[in-house]
Amino acid sequence: GAVVSQHPSWVICKSGTSVKIECRSLDFQATTMFWYRQFPKQSLMLMATSNEGSKATYEQGVEKDKFLINHASLTLSTLTVTSAHPEDSSFYICSASQFGMEAKNIQYFGAGTRLSVL
Amino acid sequence: AQSVTQLGSHVSVSEGALVLLRCNYSSSVPPYLFWYVQYPNQGLQLLLKYTTGATLVKGINGFEAEFKKSETSFHLTKPSAHMSDAAEYFCAVKNSGGSNNKLTFGKGTVLTVNP
């Protein structure tokens, strides 16, 4: 149980185009989803937290107009990188957690999406 | 603010040897602590967690970790390494209070297991 699917696993796009990444909880309802960015040989950096049906909360320094997050249902969140540039190339990882006193403490992670912007 | 320091970005052990991956944290409130493992091209998988109760926590695949408040540590151990343990390991901390469950990760430790 508690499987999170992330798609696509790898995407290459031209500079100036937009890319959408999907994150789905397959067997549970995810009240909260998180989006991380991971640079080579570095830690996961939280970009934003999204709760179903409400606007995402972005971390300091993350451009909300650049990284659009939608969490329209309890099983799906999307991250859209708008007008992508080479510096946006990175590994993006989503995670999801369930509602509940104990359950909310555990995040289940997707396999990540490697974005390469040419 | 909370932070995590993982000592050693790379650890190499022989198959059958003890595995010790170090994690120290800082937190202004009692922490919740986690270890995750990441295999190549896969997502992070929860190994074990400490929230409350017993300070020695057992996880999957024979791993365990001990929460030591006086040392602000949560080191991960396994008595005998297996080839399949080769992966990257991340320690993470979360504040026990508050309404959010934001995790702060360490930089990760790559474990190599030599035959």
Interface residues (C-beta under 8 A of the other chain):
Chain A: V4 Q6 S9 T32 F34 K41 Q42 S43 L44 L46 T49 I93 S95 S97 E102 K104 N105 I106 Q107 Y108 F109 G110 A111 G112
Chain B: S9 Y32 Y36 N41 Q42 G43 L44 Q45 L46 K49 T51 F90 K94 N100 N101 K102 L103 T104 F105 G106 K107 G108
